[in-house]
């Protein structure tokens, strides 16, 4: 899988994104040919120049307008320009997704719909060239997934069509809402609305760079000078296309309990699982003053956090709960019902990267069948496991 990582060390803007991708080895002929098909009425030049920022080299991209000022374009105008071009459908879709997100953010802060947005920032030629150009080179690299580092926060003011506004610009603030960020203490615009739209539209995940076999690295230089070198760095490489593993965010909730009857805890565990917890377990502890106790640990998804937290506080004697976010890799699994001599048994099935299958009969299902047939649970469990394995083997041979 071809992967792009956006290392937003000093932020991201449209010209920095395009410059970094060109520096990484993008096909410039394909880029210029694709941009020509936009048939823009304005005359412009795309200047690509190697420069340095505090001793570090990179490419500086500048869109130079050679005639009158750009018209004020709406999202409809931009959509017509892009869809009327000869750009591949994938490039058109990528560019329009970025513009649609940008227009939605601008519309939100101005109190109008995205289709009503008419302003220079969206319709300018430089925004068109930077966004469409980025979409073109991403397609040339055959990028299948994009990761991005946390975006840097900054402060100060900037001038726009509406006068002086605070930084981050209102549209940028709207775009990065819900996205991981990091503090910098820098005064100046590190992330522009165009850059924020590119990053938040395209990135599937925000965080550290994944393990890659890196093949290309590029540096796109910004226009301003900051206490640190002003560049966007991109890494392109191959990530193992392991469809068997899925990364996900999980919350770990924990509390220590030593002042309630322990026989109540199994019922609490059952209620937590029924409320949406992914896993619940108890760990014996020796608490202060030598008292025996238990650590209650709950794994859950963020969306059920409040429900799980409330249940812990209501059902146990604890007065507080510790919480921490974690990431985990899990095997996608499915539950299938296998017909056994003892009745139907549910079996959990997951596949490893090498094609090996993991089977696990569900205990409750085996227990129910064992009770009905007055047979040992282990006997029902092994029968379900063997039948499930035979069924899968037969299915694989036929396919």
C-alpha positions as a printed Julia matrix, in Angstrom:
399×3 Matrix{Float64}:
   0.0     0.0     0.0
   1.44    3.39   -1.03
   1.24    5.73    1.96
   1.88    9.46    2.4
   2.78   10.98    5.77
   2.42   14.74    6.25
   4.98   15.86    8.83
   3.6    19.28    9.74
   6.67   20.39   11.69
   5.97   24.06   10.88
   2.38   23.64    9.77
   0.87   23.25    6.33
  -0.4    25.49    3.53
  -1.44   24.8    -0.04
   1.88   25.92   -1.54
   3.86   23.94    1.06
   1.88   20.76    0.33
   2.35   21.07   -3.43
   6.03   22.02   -3.05
   6.78   19.06   -0.77
   5.13   16.58   -3.15
   7.0    18.01   -6.14
  10.24   17.84   -4.18
   9.48   14.21   -3.37
   9.69   13.44   -7.08
   6.27   14.18   -8.58
   5.98   14.1   -12.35
   6.04   17.81  -13.18
   4.99   17.3   -16.8
   1.84   15.48  -15.66
   1.23   18.27  -13.15
   1.47   21.08  -15.72
  -0.62   19.17  -18.28
  -3.32   18.52  -15.7
  -3.43   22.15  -14.6
  -3.7    23.34  -18.21
  -6.91   21.34  -18.62
  -8.62   23.59  -16.04
  -8.9    26.27  -18.76
  -8.62   29.14  -16.3
  -9.4    32.55  -17.84
  -6.58   34.13  -15.81
  -3.01   34.02  -17.05
  -0.64   32.67  -14.42
   2.79   31.11  -13.95
   3.58   28.3   -11.55
   7.07   29.04  -10.25
   9.01   26.21   -8.6
  12.29   27.26   -7.04
  14.76   25.61   -4.67
  15.42   27.82   -1.65
  16.66   27.5     1.92
  15.07   28.19    5.28
  17.56   28.54    8.13
  19.99   26.23    6.4
  17.46   23.63    5.19
  16.68   23.28    1.5
  13.32   22.65   -0.12
  11.06   23.78   -2.93
   9.12   27.04   -2.83
   6.02   27.06   -5.01
   4.55   30.41   -6.05
   1.51   31.05   -8.23
   2.15   34.33  -10.07
  -0.87   36.04  -11.63
   0.09   37.85  -14.84
  -3.11   39.8   -15.61
  -6.05   41.25  -13.7
  -7.07   40.11  -10.24
  -8.89   36.82   -9.86
 -12.7    36.91   -9.86
 -14.76   36.07   -6.81
 -15.78   32.44   -7.39
 -18.41   30.32   -5.71
 -18.22   26.6    -4.99
 -20.45   26.08   -8.03
 -17.97   27.97  -10.24
 -15.08   25.89   -8.95
 -17.02   22.65   -9.43
 -17.74   23.63  -13.06
 -14.06   24.41  -13.71
 -12.93   21.07  -12.31
 -15.62   18.84  -13.82
 -15.19   20.51  -17.24
 -11.5    19.65  -17.28
  -9.85   16.53  -18.66
  -8.57   15.52  -15.23
  -9.13   11.88  -14.2
 -12.27   11.3   -12.09
 -10.19   10.42   -9.01
  -8.32   13.74   -9.23
 -11.59   15.65   -9.67
 -13.14   13.9    -6.68
 -10.14   14.61   -4.46
  -9.98   18.3    -5.42
 -13.71   18.8    -5.01
 -13.71   17.09   -1.61
 -11.05   19.53   -0.4
 -12.9    22.56   -1.8
 -16.22   21.36   -0.38
 -14.73   21.03    3.1
 -13.11   24.46    2.81
 -16.35   26.07    1.63
 -18.3    24.36    4.44
 -15.91   25.82    7.02
 -16.06   29.3     5.49
 -19.84   29.1     5.29
 -20.04   28.06    8.94
 -18.03   31.02   10.21
 -19.91   33.49    7.95
 -23.33   32.03    8.73
 -24.21   31.01    5.16
 -24.41   27.77    3.19
 -21.31   26.45    1.37
 -22.97   27.15   -1.99
 -23.44   30.8    -1.04
 -19.77   31.36   -0.22
 -18.4    34.03   -2.55
 -15.02   35.31   -1.56
 -11.53   35.74   -2.85
  -9.89   33.14   -0.6
 -11.73   30.18   -2.17
 -11.88   31.47   -5.74
  -8.28   32.67   -6.06
  -6.12   31.08   -8.73
  -3.45   30.12   -6.2
  -5.95   28.07   -4.17
  -7.15   26.33   -7.33
  -3.62   25.53   -8.5
  -2.49   24.34   -5.07
  -5.49   22.12   -4.36
  -5.92   20.69   -7.85
  -2.14   20.34   -8.22
  -1.96   18.41   -4.95
  -4.74   16.09   -6.14
  -2.86   15.51   -9.44
   0.46   14.54   -7.84
  -1.23   12.33   -5.25
  -2.77   10.38   -8.11
   0.61   10.21   -9.88
   2.17    8.7    -6.75
  -0.8     6.3    -6.49
  -1.25    7.22   -2.84
  -3.75    4.91   -1.17
  -3.69    6.23    2.39
  -2.59    9.46    4.06
  -1.48   10.0     7.64
  -0.77   13.37    9.24
   1.07   14.55   12.32
  -0.82   16.59   14.95
  -1.26   20.11   13.64
   0.67   22.93   15.39
  -1.26   25.66   17.17
  -0.25   29.32   16.84
  -1.45   32.84   17.61
  -1.39   36.4    16.31
  -3.42   38.24   13.69
  -3.62   38.36    9.91
  -5.17   40.57    7.24
  -7.93   39.29    4.96
 -10.74   40.68    2.85
 -12.77   41.31    6.0
  -9.98   43.15    7.82
  -7.79   42.03   10.7
  -8.74   38.66   12.18
  -7.22   36.48   14.92
  -5.12   33.4    14.29
  -5.89   30.64   13.71
  -8.2    32.14   11.1
 -11.87   31.33   11.86
 -12.09   28.91    8.92
  -8.87   27.19    9.99
 -10.17   26.86   13.54
 -13.36   25.28   12.21
 -11.39   22.88   10.01
  -9.08   21.62   12.75
 -11.9    21.12   15.24
 -11.68   17.56   16.53
  -8.19   17.02   15.07
  -5.14   16.34   17.3
  -3.02   19.48   17.77
   0.13   20.51   19.63
   1.15   23.8    21.24
   4.06   25.81   19.77
   3.88   29.3    21.25
   4.68   30.72   17.79
   3.13   33.97   16.58
   2.23   33.73   12.89
   0.06   31.62   10.59
   1.46   28.08   10.61
  -1.69   26.44    9.2
  -3.71   28.21    6.5
  -7.33   27.43    5.63
  -6.19   25.76    2.39
  -3.56   23.7     4.23
  -6.01   22.73    6.97
  -8.56   21.69    4.36
  -6.02   19.5     2.54
  -4.86   17.81    5.75
  -8.24   17.25    7.36
  -9.93   16.09    4.16
  -7.27   13.62    3.07
  -5.72   12.26    6.28
  -7.23    9.01    7.51
  -5.38    9.25   10.84
  -3.47   11.87   12.85
  -0.52   10.86   14.98
   3.04    9.53   14.72
   4.38    8.24   11.42
   3.53    4.56   10.86
   6.18    1.98   10.03
   7.01    2.55    6.35
   9.51    1.38    3.77
  10.31    4.99    2.8
  10.96    5.62   -0.89
  10.51    9.4    -1.26
  11.0    12.46    0.99
  10.11   16.03    0.06
  10.31   19.49    1.63
   7.87   22.29    0.8
   8.91   25.73    2.01
   6.53   28.32    3.41
   6.64   32.08    2.8
   7.18   33.36    6.33
  10.13   33.16    8.71
   9.63   31.64   12.14
  11.97   30.74   15.01
  12.12   27.28   13.44
  12.67   26.3     9.76
   9.4    26.84    7.94
   8.8    23.71    5.89
   6.37   20.85    5.45
   8.05   17.46    5.14
   6.4    14.52    3.41
   7.33   10.86    3.5
   6.1     8.44    0.85
   6.56    4.71    1.17
   4.97    1.31    1.39
   3.01    0.11    4.34
   2.29   -3.59    4.54
  -1.2    -4.11    3.19
  -2.27   -6.22    6.12
  -6.03   -6.38    5.91
  -6.18   -8.61    8.96
  -5.31   -5.84   11.42
  -7.43   -2.83   12.19
  -6.2     0.06   14.32
  -8.66    1.72   16.64
  -8.83    4.11   19.57
  -9.89    2.65   22.89
 -10.35    4.08   26.38
  -9.08    2.35   29.53
 -11.11    3.13   32.68
  -9.77    1.92   36.01
 -10.64    2.18   39.67
  -9.51    0.44   42.87
 -12.15   -0.95   45.24
 -11.64   -2.3    48.77
 -14.79   -1.28   50.63
 -17.65   -3.25   49.12
 -18.65   -6.93   49.19
 -16.69   -8.72   46.42
 -19.66  -10.9    45.48
 -21.29   -7.8    43.97
 -18.47   -7.31   41.45
 -19.44  -10.11   38.99
 -22.86   -8.48   38.59
 -21.15   -5.13   37.94
 -18.98   -6.76   35.27
 -22.08   -8.15   33.55
 -23.79   -4.75   33.57
 -20.72   -3.02   32.13
 -20.49   -5.53   29.27
 -24.21   -5.1    28.56
 -23.7    -1.31   28.5
 -21.17   -1.52   25.66
 -17.81   -2.22   27.3
 -15.48   -4.2    25.05
 -13.84   -5.98   27.97
 -13.97   -5.9    31.76
 -11.64   -7.6    34.21
 -10.75   -7.64   37.9
  -7.23   -7.76   39.35
  -6.63   -8.67   43.03
  -4.76   -5.98   44.98
  -3.36   -5.37   48.45
  -4.52   -1.87   49.26
  -3.37    0.61   51.89
  -3.49   -0.62   55.48
  -3.08   -4.15   54.1
  -6.7    -4.45   53.02
  -7.48   -6.82   50.11
  -9.13   -5.16   47.14
  -9.65   -5.29   43.39
  -8.75   -3.12   40.42
 -11.7    -2.86   38.06
 -10.51   -2.28   34.47
 -12.87   -1.5    31.61
 -12.02   -1.19   27.9
 -14.55    0.81   25.91
 -14.92    3.02   22.85
 -14.95    6.82   23.43
 -18.59    7.16   22.39
 -19.82    5.13   25.41
 -17.42    6.69   27.94
 -20.05    8.69   29.85
 -22.42    5.74   30.06
 -19.69    3.42   31.36
 -18.32    6.04   33.78
 -21.79    6.68   35.24
 -22.41    2.97   35.67
 -19.12    2.43   37.55
 -19.84    5.31   39.91
 -23.41    4.14   40.46
 -22.8     0.41   40.89
 -19.6     0.47   42.97
 -18.37    2.26   46.07
 -15.62    4.15   44.25
 -15.54    7.95   44.23
 -13.4     8.37   41.1
 -12.26    6.68   37.91
  -8.93    6.94   36.12
  -9.07    7.23   32.34
  -6.48    7.07   29.56
  -6.74    6.78   25.77
  -4.83    3.97   24.06
  -4.51    2.57   20.56
  -4.84   -1.1    19.76
  -4.6    -3.38   16.75
  -7.35   -5.94   16.47
  -8.19   -8.76   14.13
 -11.53   -8.25   12.39
 -13.81  -11.01   13.47
 -17.21  -12.43   12.69
 -19.61  -14.65   14.58
 -20.99  -17.7    12.75
 -23.47  -20.26   14.0
 -22.24  -23.87   13.6
 -24.66  -26.77   13.81
 -23.33  -29.45   16.17
 -24.84  -32.73   17.49
 -25.68  -30.77   20.65
 -27.4   -27.91   18.86
 -26.33  -24.59   17.28
 -23.16  -23.04   18.71
 -21.82  -19.57   17.94
 -18.15  -19.49   16.88
 -15.93  -16.4    16.66
 -13.71  -16.46   13.54
 -10.71  -14.27   12.69
  -7.99  -14.51   10.01
  -4.28  -13.8    10.39
  -2.1   -12.18    7.72
  -0.78  -15.54    6.49
  -4.29  -16.87    5.95
  -4.33  -18.88    9.16
  -7.76  -18.95   10.8
  -8.39  -18.53   14.51
 -11.56  -20.18   15.84
 -13.12  -19.76   19.25
 -16.49  -21.23   20.2
 -18.43  -18.83   22.39
 -18.54  -20.11   25.98
 -22.13  -19.06   26.73
 -23.37  -20.84   23.62
 -21.44  -24.02   24.51
 -22.66  -23.83   28.11
 -26.29  -23.62   27.01
 -25.94  -26.67   24.74
 -24.08  -28.62   27.44
 -26.89  -28.0    29.94
 -29.6   -29.01   27.46
 -27.8   -32.27   26.58
 -26.34  -32.97   30.02
 -22.85  -33.19   28.53
 -19.49  -31.74   29.64
 -18.87  -28.22   28.35
 -15.44  -29.24   27.04
 -17.05  -31.93   24.88
 -19.42  -29.41   23.27
 -16.58  -26.87   22.88
 -14.27  -29.3    21.04
 -17.1   -30.53   18.8
 -17.97  -26.96   17.78
 -14.31  -26.13   17.16
 -13.71  -29.23   14.99
 -16.89  -28.79   12.95
 -16.16  -25.1    12.38
 -12.6   -25.93   11.23
 -13.84  -28.62    8.83
 -16.47  -26.27    7.41
 -13.92  -23.53    6.77
 -11.41  -25.94    5.22
 -14.05  -27.27    2.85
 -15.13  -23.75    1.92
 -11.53  -22.68    1.15
 -10.97  -25.7    -1.08
 -14.14  -25.0    -3.06
 -13.17  -21.34   -3.53
